[in-house]
């Protein structure tokens, strides 16, 4: 095994490959091999030009050090990363003898090696190929400037200041800040500020240093999301005038049962109905199909005539479906509303064509229980609780995982003096002897000494895990020994891979809207009871079978697959029947629950859909999916409130404009709306008003052309540095632009790093260090003012968020009232989009409601409204089908902008001037502030 070192822009790299008793190292300058030495614990072998024979040696991971000469010493520029070594370094571990300052040892030639400094500065803007998206939603390559961050990686700000030639005058900055007497509180005197503060998480107010980082309180929303009743709504997206470029947005799902009250005294009756439908007393009619994304399931539910896809199955018991849950598979169980017992399955007439009856039943079913499977990751404890296996009475001890508990070797670099007699060989003898001495096996540590201590170090936090024991799992829960072993084995990780199942009862929107509240509550009660039985009881039995099948092989699958019958319906055409049945029956109990037994025999399911190649079905690798525990998840890619639209027409500047106001359903609205906002908005107004058809298609094309020109200027560095904040992604040696935030007039700090700056609270994080508004923006604002779309002289800040390929959205946030005066105006360009409110988690799940934003729409978030102040909003990637952008027109409070101007003049501008330098290694002021903020943030 042969390792090569390299020269890093004037920095010399040594690679030590360290095992218990072996160090492999060599110097190389360019392609010329200077020295290669193999060092053993007992002997040293040296060679100038020959490669040693090391085929019999075990080589561990390399330890990489970057060295640089600074004055009369050689120091470590960068410590090793992603290795199990900790390196304690004397920063001047190889010192040069001052007496030989002009003449270096020829055997080392260090002066020659280090005399050339890097030609490029430590931070530079290199022109390179960048992939962007043009106005026709096509990816193209342009030449652009991508700022390169400073290559230095200091551990303290003082270390950084001492390593660059042009540090800013931080002492002068501190004095100027003190002299400025800036305000400390901007959160009073404006009513929306108080509204927003009421709807942030109380714990966040205590823990987050900066108010901008505080999260909304989900307790106020009352949106604890579990299994429920949902409907799929036809997409409103039309992509007017650009439908040839952009696909329509996918349909939305609304969990309409969020406003249903729990029914008391119905558990036994729902258990009886569940047993009748899913435990062998009737037949279950199912369809099974590939579903890599939820939009496929939504289209399936919306189009009854197209449901004859995948496999059509009949089965007696839900438990017999145990081997069908695999990544990217959807299982739909079809039902009908019944006036005797709420829900029923197919009762076929076997004297007639059974295949046709199945197809017609599936196409005309108004109710489906869908289970969407997806490979995911879950915490062990959360998983055990979800399937009823967690033993709350037992203590779970914490231990270090395999990484943490393994021996960590700490290496210290000793100090060696260099003189005329120094050679590479004797230098490495000394250096490697010191290393080998340090790498002797440490004394054995018993288990009691391995107790975990809490640490602020992020690496240590990641390496902590819970060691599960048999006693942590309920002994009477029915888990097999194989399942218990899998869940309790110590593999060093808190999380486990699972097959997550999202279970939901879907109904037709029209039927739900016309149903009585009592029937809605009954359907909601049934699916919650069904989830209880499946998650807490049946899933454990199913997992036992899955683990057993994995250990035995394909023969076990074949044995049990005969319980699921597959019906070939490819020659049948569905007949859609008119159904005027009303869901308004006043149930007292369920009657006529007569069992049904299928008389004819049908073929067993074909296992091809499980993606197990026929010739490899006995290969355990192909059946690994059976070892993924089943897990009913609580997150939903759905919304709780389907808003009511009120449409009218108004005139702006002689233009007839479509006005859409949004309202909550009084029977289904957030708990915190009634508590705070109902007095101000008695008609249940959400506080969002959309104006459509104000712009002509030609005007939108002109705006989009100006935005695209603005993008190109940003990539060529034609704006002030903080004007365009670009998010890049790199893969396969290709740099792609994902999202750009433009700020004109004023900007605000928004990233975690920016908010870590020492004075980020000043002016509520607002700064003036950006370019002024382009002329076309000023013209647009004047037009909107003249047509009375926006108030006169209201707008003093314009932002533009560009989502270049639509695959990266914008996380949940407020338009903070401390900074911005309401209302807030946005203009959507390029393509249709949606604004989502109340979403949770990084995956933008469990939303409250969504507002459509078709291309050209002007959305107004009203002053003091629920939408602007009680709930955060976001842009989800799934609500874009390509390039999209928003122009955001706002007014920043005068007290904030005045403070920003003062801070700019007294503090930032002098600090910037103090960094001006002609030195080729100088670091720009903005980059110095970024590094300072990162160090403070850590």
N, C-alpha and C positions, 0 to 999 in steps of 0.2 A: 504494500500500500504506500503510495507516494503522495506527499502533500506539497503544495506550492504556495509560497507567500508572494505578496505583491507590494508595489509601491503605491501609496494612496496620496497623490497630490503633495509630495514632499514628506509624507509620513511613512515610516518604515513599519512593516507588519511582521511579527513573529508568530508562528503557529506552533504551540506545544501540544502534542498529543499525549495525554497523561493517562496511564493506567496505574495499577498499584505499584509497579516497579519499573515502568518504562516511560521515558520522555523522548519523543521524536521531534527534532527541531532543525530548521535551517534558515540561513539568510539567502536572499536572492535580490539582486539589483537588476531590474528590468528582466532580461532573459538569462543573464549571466549568473551561474551558480557560484556563490562565494564560499559557502561552507555548509556541510551537512554532517551532523553529528548524531549518532545514536547512543543514548546514555542509558545504562542499566544501573541497578542499585550497586552492583559490585565491580563493574568495569566500564571503561569509556572507549568507544571505537570512533576514530575520526577519519574523515576522508574529504579531500578537496574536490574531487571530480566524480567519484564513483557513488553509485546508489547502493546502499547496503541491502543485504538480503534479509527482509523482515517478514517473509511470508508466514513464518511460524508464530509470529507474535499476535496477540490480541490487541487491537487498536481501539481505544475509547474515543469519545467525542473530543474534538480539538478545543483548546483554549487559545483564543485569539487576542493579542494585545497590539494596539497601534501606538507606536513610539514616535516622538518628535523631539528634535533638538531645540532647546530654548536657551540661548546664551551659552553658558559653560556647563550645562547639564542636559541629560537626556531624560525625558519624563514620559509617563503614560498619558497619551491623549484621550484614549477611550477605553473603558473597562469592558470586559467580556459581557456579552448579552446571551440570554437563552441558554445558559449552561448551568450546571449544578455547582459551579465553583464560586465562592466568594473571594474577592481579591483585596487584601489589605495592602495599600500601596504607599510607600514613601515617594512623594511626587518627584524627587530628584535621586532616583536610586542608582543611576550611573553618573558619577561626577567626573569631570575632566580636570586634570591637573593644570592649574593656571600657568605653570611654567612652560607648557607645550601648547599654548593657545594658538600659535601660528603654524605649528607642525604636528599633525595628528599621526597616530600609528598607521603605517602603511598596511598592516595586516587587517585593520578595521576599516580604514578609509571613510571614517564617519563624516569628516568635513565635506568630502566629495559627495557623499550620499545625501547630506542635508543642505548643501549650499544653495540649492535651487528652491526658492519659495514658490508656492502655488501662484500661477499666473492670474487666476481668477480670484476675485475677492471672496470672503467667507460667505457672503450672501450675494447672489447674482440673479439676474433675470435672463434665462437662456431662451432663445427662440427654438421652438420645437413643434412637431406635428400635434395638433389638438383636434379631437373629434367633436364636432358640434352638430346641431340640428338646425336646418334652414327653415324658411317659412312654409315650405311644402312638406314639412315633417320628414325630410330626408337627411340622413347622416352624411356629413361631408368632412373632409380634412382641410384644415387651414394652418397657416403658420402663425403662431402666437407666442406671447411671453407668459411663462408660468413662473411666478416667484419661487425661488428655491430658499427654503429656510436655512438659517445659520447652521453650519456643520458642527459647531461646538456644542457639547452637552454638559454644561456645568451643573454641579450639585447645589451650589448656592449662588445668589446674585452677586455677592462680593467676588466669588471666583470668576464669574463671567465678566464683571467690570474690569478685573485685572488682566483678562486675556485678550481684550480688544483695544485697538488704538484710539477709538473715539467714543468712549462711554459718555452718556448724557450727564449733565450736571444734576445728579439726584439730590445733592444737598441744597443746591439753589432752588430746585423744584419744591423741596419741603418748606424752605423759607418763604417762597412765593405763595404756596398754598396757605400757610399760616397768615401771611399778610392779607390775603384775599378775603378772609373771614366769610367763607362760603356757608350757605344755609345747610342745615343738617336734615331738615324735615320738609318734604314737598307733598306730604300726604294729608293735607287738611285744606279746607276751604272750597272743595268741589264735591258735590253730592255723589257722583258715580264712584269716586275713590272709596267712600264709605261702603257703597254697595258691593264693590269688588272685594274689599277686605272681609266682609261678612261671609263671602262664599269661597274663601280659601281654607285649606286644611289647617286646623288649629296647631297640629303638631309641626306642620311645615313652617308656620310663623315663628315657632320657637327655634327650629333647627337650621333653617336656611338663612344664611347671612344676608343675602340680597333679596329684596322683596320681589324682584322680577322672576326669581326662580321658584316662587311659591306655587303649589299646585291647587287646583280646585278641590273642594270637599265633595267627594262622591256621596257622603252621608246626606248632604243637602239634596242631592238629586234623587235619592231613594231608588237607585238603579242596581240593586244587587241582582245579578243576572244568573238564572239557572235555566233548566229546560222549561219550555213553555209552548204557547200556540203562536204561530207566525203565518204571515202570508207574503207572497212575492208580488211586488208591484211592477207593472210594465214601465220600462224606462221612459223617462220624459225627454231624453236626449234625441235631437234631430240633426245636429251638426249642420244647421242651415248654411248653404253656400259653400261648405267645406266637407260635405259628406263623401266626396270623392277622395279626400285626403285622410280623414279621420273616421274611425269606427264609432258607432254610437256607444254611449256609456252603458254598462251592464245594468240589469234590473236591481232594485233594492229589496231588502227583506225587512219587514217590520214585525217585531215580536209584540203583537197586538194584545197579548194577555197581561201585559205589565200592570194594567190598572185593575185587574180582577182581584176580588177579595177571596180569601180562603173560605171554603165551605166546611162547616163543622158537621161532624157525624156522618160523613160520606166515605170514610176510609174503607170500611168493610165492604160496602157496595162496589167501590172501585176495585178492590182486590178481587171480588167475585167476577167482575167484568174482565179484568186482566187475565185471570185463570181461564175464563171461557175463550178468550181470543188467542192467547199465547201459550197455553199449556196443554194442547192436544184435543180440545173439545170442538174446535172448528179448524178449517184450513186457512193458512196464511198465504195470501197472494203477494209475491214479492217480485221486484225487478232488481237486477244487479248489473252495474255498469261502471266503466272507467270514469273517474271524475278527478282530474288533476287540479281543478280550481272550482270554487263554489259557483261561479257563473254558469257552469255546465248544468249543475243541479237546478239552478233557478230557471234556466231555459226549459229544462225537462218538465218542471212543474207548471210553467206558464203555457205550454203547448201540449194539450192532451193528445192530439192526433199524432204526435211524434214520440210517444212514450214506448213504442214497440222497438226499443233498442236494448242492447246488452242481452242478458239472459232473463227469461220469464220462469219463475220458480214457484213451486207450491211446497209447503212444509207444515208439519203439525205443531211443532214446538219451537219456540224462539231459541231455546238452548241448543237445538241441533244446528244452528247457524254458526257455531263456534269457530270454524276454520275459514270463514268468508271475510273476516275483518283483516284487511291488508291495506297498506299505504295506497292512497288515491283510488279507493273503491267506494261507491255509494250504494247503499241498500235502501230501497223504498218499499214499505209495507202499505198496501192499498186497502182503504176502508170506505164505508159509506155511512152517512148519518141514518140512524134508525129510530123510529118512534117508540119501539118497545124497550130497547136497551142501549140507546145513545149511539153506539157504534156496532157495525157488523161487517163481517167479511163476505166473500162470495159463497152463496148457496147454489151450486150448479145443478142443472138438470142434465144428468149424464146420458139421457136419451138423445140429447141434441149435441151439436158440435161443441165439444168442451173447449177446444182451442179458441174458437171464436168468442165463446162466453168469457174466457179469460181476457182476451184483448179488449173486448167491449167494457168489461168491468174496470180494467186498468185505465182506459181512456176516460171513463165517466166517473171515476172515483173523485169525490170532493175533499177527501181527507187522506193524508199520507203521513206515516211516521217514517222519517228519513234518518238514517244513521250514516254519517260521512266519516270515513276512516282516514287518518293521516298519521304518518310517523312523526313523533315529537319527543320532547324531553320533559320529565316531571321530577319534582323532588320526591324522595323516597317516602317521607312522612306524609306529604300531601296525598300521594298515591294510595298509601295504606289506609288513610282515612276515607278516601273516596270510595273504596271497595269494601269498607267495613272490616278491615283486618287490623287496624291499629289498636293496640292495647294501651289505653290511656293511663292505666295504673302503674305501668312499669317505667323505670328510669332508663333513658337512653344516654349512655356515656359518649362523650366526644373524644376522639383520638385523632392523631395526625394521619393523613392518607399516605399512600405508598411513597409519594414524592417527598413529603415532609419527613417521614420516619427513616428514609434512607440516609446513609452517612453523607454529611456535607463536609467537604474538605475546604479549609480556609488557607489560602496561600498568601504569603507575604513576600514582597520583592525586596531583597536585601540591597544594601548600598555597596557598590564596588568602585574603587578608584581606578582610573585608566592612566597608563603611562606608556613610554616607548616600548617596553617589553611586553605589553599586553597583546595577546593574540586572540583570535576568535575561539581557538580550542581551549586555552586555559580560562578564558572568560566563561565559556559555557560549562566547563568543569565546576567552577565555583557556583555559577547560577543554578545548574541542574542538581548539584549536590544539596544545595539549600532546599530546592523543590522536593527532592526525593526524601529528604529528612522530614519534611512536613507532611508527606503523603503516606506515612506509616499508618497501618490500620489503627483506629482509635479503640479504646477499651470498650468492652461489651456493655451495653446499656440495658438494664432490665426494664420490664414493662411499666413498673411503677414510676420509673424516671421519665416516661414518655408522656406525661400529662401535658395537655395542651394549655398554653397560656395565651390569653388574648393579646393581640398585637395590632398596632396601627398600620403595620406594614401591609400593603395591598397583596403582596405575594403570599404572605402567611394566611391572610383571610381566605384567599382562593383555595388554599391547600387544606382547609379544615373540613372535616366531614363527620358524619354520625355513623358509628358502627352499630348496625342492627343485630339484635340477638333473637333467638327463637322466642324468648319470653315477651318480646315487643309485639308479637303477632298473636291475636286471639286464638286460643287453642281450640275453641268450639266453632270457628268460622268456616271450617271445611277446606282449608288450603292444604294441598298435597305437599309431601316432603320435598318434591322437586321445586315447587313454587316457593316454598319457604326458604330453601337453600339459595335460590336465585335472588330473593329479596334481602337476604341477610348476609350474603357473602361480602367479604371486605375487599373491595376493589379500588378503594381510595377516592370514591366520588360520592358526593351528596345526591347527585341526580342520576336517574336511570332513563334509558330509552324506552318509550312506550308507544303503543298504537292508540292514539287518542281518538275517541268517538264523540262526535257532536250529534246529539240526539234531539230532535225537534218534531213537533206535530204541526204540519202545514195544512192550511185550509184555503179555500177560494176567498179572495177579498170581498166579493159581492155577498157571499153567504155569511161571512163574519159580520159585515156591516149591518145586515138585516136581521141577524140573530138577536134573541132576547139576552139580556144581561145574565139571566139565570143559566141559559144554555152555554154561554161563554165561560161562566165559572165552572160548569160541569166538565167541559172539554179541558180546561186548564187543570182542574183537579185530577182528571184521569191521567194526563201525560206526566204530571209530577209524581203520581203514585206509580206509574209504569217505570219511570226513571229510578225510583226508589228500589223497586223489585229487581230491575236489571242490574243496576250498579252495585247494590248492597248484597245481593244473593246470587243471581244467575251468573254474573261475570266471574266469580271465583270458580264455579264449576266449569265454566268455559275455559278459563285459563288452565285449570288442571288438565283438561283434555288436550289443550294446545301443547303444553310442556311434555305430556306423555307421547303425543304424536311426533314431536321433534326427536325424542329419544328412540322411538321405535322405527319411524320412517314412513314411507308412502303407503305401506300396506295398512297402516292404522287409518289414514285418511280415506282410503278406498273402502274400508270396512264401514265407516260411518257416513260416507257420502251418499249411500243408498237411501238415507232418510230425507234427502232433499231431491225433489223431482224437477227435472228441467223439461219444459214444454216448448216444442218448436212451433212458434207462431209466425214464422217468416212469410207464410202464404196468406195470412189473415189481414184484412183491412178494417181498422177500427170504425165503428159507427158511433158518432157523437149524438147523444139523445138529449132532448130538452128536459131540464129538471127544474120544476117550479116549487119544489118542496121547501117549506119554511122551517127554519131551525127555531121553533118556538114551543116545543112540546113541554108540558109541565110534569117532569118526571118526579115520581115519589119513590119508586124502586124500579129495578130492571126485571122484566118478565120475559117469558118464552125463550130462555137461554137453553135451547135445545141443541145437544151435541150432534155433530155431523161427521160421518165416516165416509171417506172416499172409497168407492167400490172398485174402480178400475185401477190397473197398475200402469205406472208410467216410468220411463227411464230415469236413472240417477243423473245427477248433475255432472257435466263435463268439467274437469278440473283445470282446463286450459286457461281460464280467466285469472287463475292465481299466479300466472307467469312462472310456473315451474316447468322448464323444458322437459318434454317427454323422456328424452334420453338421459336426463339428469335428476330424475325425481327421487332417487335414493341418495342424492348428494345433500349432506346436512346444510351446506352453505345455501342451497336454494330454498331450504325450509326454515331459515333463520327467523323469518317473520313470525313464526309460531312462538318464538321465545320473547316476543315483545308483549309485556303485560297490557291488558286492555284497561282503558282509563276514560271515563265519561268526563269531559271537560265542561267548564262553566262559561267560557268565553263565547261570545256570539258575534259574528260579523253581521250585525243587524241593528236596527234602531228601535227605540221604545215608543216614539210618538210620531204618528203620521199626521203632519200638519194640514190644517184646513186652509185652502187658498180662496181669497176674495179678489176677483179680477175686475178692474175698471179701466177706463181710458182717460188720460189727461193730455194737455197740450203744453209743450215746452218749445218756445221760439217758433211757433207755427208748425211744429212736428207733433203728430198724433202718436202717443206713446202708451204702451200697454203697462199698466201698473198692477203689481201683484203684492198683496199683503198677506202675511202668514199668521195663523191663529192656532192655539191649542184647542183640542177637544175638551170641553169642561169636565167630561167624565174621565179623562185620562190626561193629566198634566203633571209636571214635576211638583213634588211636595213644597219645594222652596219658592215656587211661583205664587202659590196661594198665600204663603206666609208673608211675603215682602212686596210683590209686584201687582197683586190683584187690585189694590186700591188705585194704583196709578194707571193700570191697564185693565179696566173692568170687562172689556170684551175679549179678554184672554189673548191680546196681541203679543206675539213673540218679540217684536221689535226689529224685524227684518222686512224691508220693503224693496222690491226689485222693479226696475224700469227696463223694459225690453223694447226693441225696435226704435230706439232713439237714433242710433248710428246707422247710416247706410252701409252696404257692403263695401263700397268704394272708400268710404271714410275709415272703415276698419282696416282695409288693406294698407292705407297710408300710415295709420298708426303702427301697424305691425311692421311695415318697412322701416319706420323710424326706430322701432325697438331693435330690429335686427342690426341696423347700422350702429346703434348704441352698443350692442354686444361686440361687434367687430372692433370698435374703438377700445373697448375695455380689454380685449385680448392683446391689443397693441400698446397698452399702457398709456392711453391718452386722457385718462381721468386721474384725479388725485387718488392716492393709494387706497383709502378706505371707502371710496365711492362704490366700487364693484367688489363684492365679497363672493368669491367663486368657490364652489365645491367641486373638486376634481375626483375622479376615480381612475385608477390605473390597473390594467390587466393586459396580459400578453404584449407587454412593451407598448401599449397604446394608452394615451391619456385622453380621457373622456370628461366632458363637462356635464355635471348632473343638475346643478341648480346655481343660479346667480341671484344675489340680492343687491339691487342698486339703491343708493340713497342720494337724494339731491336736496340741497338746502341745509338740512340737518340730518344726522344719523343718530341711531340709538344703539347702545351696547345690547347684545342679545345672546352671544355665546357664553358658555361657562368660563372660558378663558378670558374674554373681554370683561366679564363681570368680576373677575378676580383682581383686576387692576386696583392699585391702592386707592384711587379717588373715584371709583365707579359710582359711588352714591351721589357725587356732586352733579348737579343739574339733572338728577334722576337718570343718570347714564346717557344723557343727550350730549352730542358733540357737533361742532361746526366744521370739522376738518374734511369736508367732502366738496365735490364740485357743485357749482350752481345749476339750476334747472336748465336743460337745453331749451332752445327757442321754441321748438315744436311743442314741448310740454306747456310752456307759458301760453302759447296760442290755444291749446286745448282747454286749459283752465279758464281763459277769458271767454271762450265759447260757452262753457258750462255756466259761468257766472251770468253772462248776458241772457241765456235762456232760462235762468233761475233754477237750474238743476242743483247748483251748490250756492251757498250764500256768498255775497260779495266780500272780497278781501279775507276770506276764511282760510284758504289753503296756504300754508307756509312750508309744507314738507311733502315731498312725493317720493314714494318707494316703488320699486318695480321688482316683483318676484317672478323669475323666469324658471320654469320647470322644463328643461331642455328636451328630455325624452319622456317625461311624464312618469318616470319610474322612481323618483324620489320626491316625496311630498314635503309637508311642513308640519312639525309637531304641534301639539296642543298648546295654545297660548291665549292670553288676553291682549287686546290692544289697550295697553295699560293706561288707566285714567289719570295716573300721576303725571304722565307725559303728554297724553293726548286729550284734547277737548273733543267731545262727541257732538254731532254724529261723525261716523267713519264712512268714507265713500270708496268703493272699489269698482274697477272696470275690467271685465274679463275679455281677453283677446286670444286669438289663434284658434281655440277649440273650446267645446263645452267642458264644464267641470262641476263640482259640487263643493259646498262648504259644509263640513260636518261639525256638529256641536256635541260636547260631552263625551267624546270617545276616550277610552281608557287604554293604557299600556302602549308599548311601542308599535304593536300591530294594529292600532287604531280600531279596537274592538269595542263592543258594548256601547254603542253610541246612543245619544238621546234623540236627536233629529238631524235632518239634513235639508239644506236649501239649494235648489238647482241654480246653476250659474251658466246659462247658455252664452255662446260667443256674442259679445257686444252688450251683455247685461251690465247695468249699473246697480249695484247693491248698496243700500243704505242701512247701517246699523244705528238705530235711533238712540238719541241721548236718554240716559237713565233706564234703558230697556233691559229686559231679561237677557236677550241675546248678547248684548254688549257688556254686561256686568255680572251675570250670575253663573255663567257657564263658558268654558273655554272652547275655542274652535280650532279646526285644523284642516289641512288639505291632504286627503288620503291618496296614495298612488293608484289605488283601484278605481278612483273617480276621475282618472285621466286616461285617455287612449293615445296620447302622443304629446307633442309640444303644447304647452299652455302657459299663460302668463297673466298676472294681475297688476294693474296700476292702482296703487293705494294712495288716495288723496286725503291728507289729514292736516289738522292744525295742532301744533305743539304749543302748550301753554306759554304765555309770555314770560312768566316768572322763571320757567325752565330754560327758554331760549336765551334770556338775558344772562342767566348764570353760566350757560354754555359759552356765550361770547366772552364773558369775563374770564372764565377758566382758560379759554383758548388764548386770550391776550396775555394773561398774567403768568400762566403756568406752562401750558403745552408749547406755545410758540418759542419762548426763550429756551426751553429744554431741547426743542428741535434744532435751534441754531447752534446749541452747544455741541451737537454731534456732527456738524458739517466738517468734512475732512477730505483731503485729496489722497489719503492713504489707501492703497489698493485693497487692504484687508478691512476697511471700515465697514461697520454694520449700520444699516439705516435705522432711523429713530423708531419707526413703527415696529421693526423686527426686535429692537431692544425692549420695547414695551411688551411685546408678545412673550418674549422669553422671561421677562420679569413676572408677568402675570402667571405663566405656567409654573414657575418656581414657587410663587406664593400659593398657587392653587394646590400644589402637592404638599 
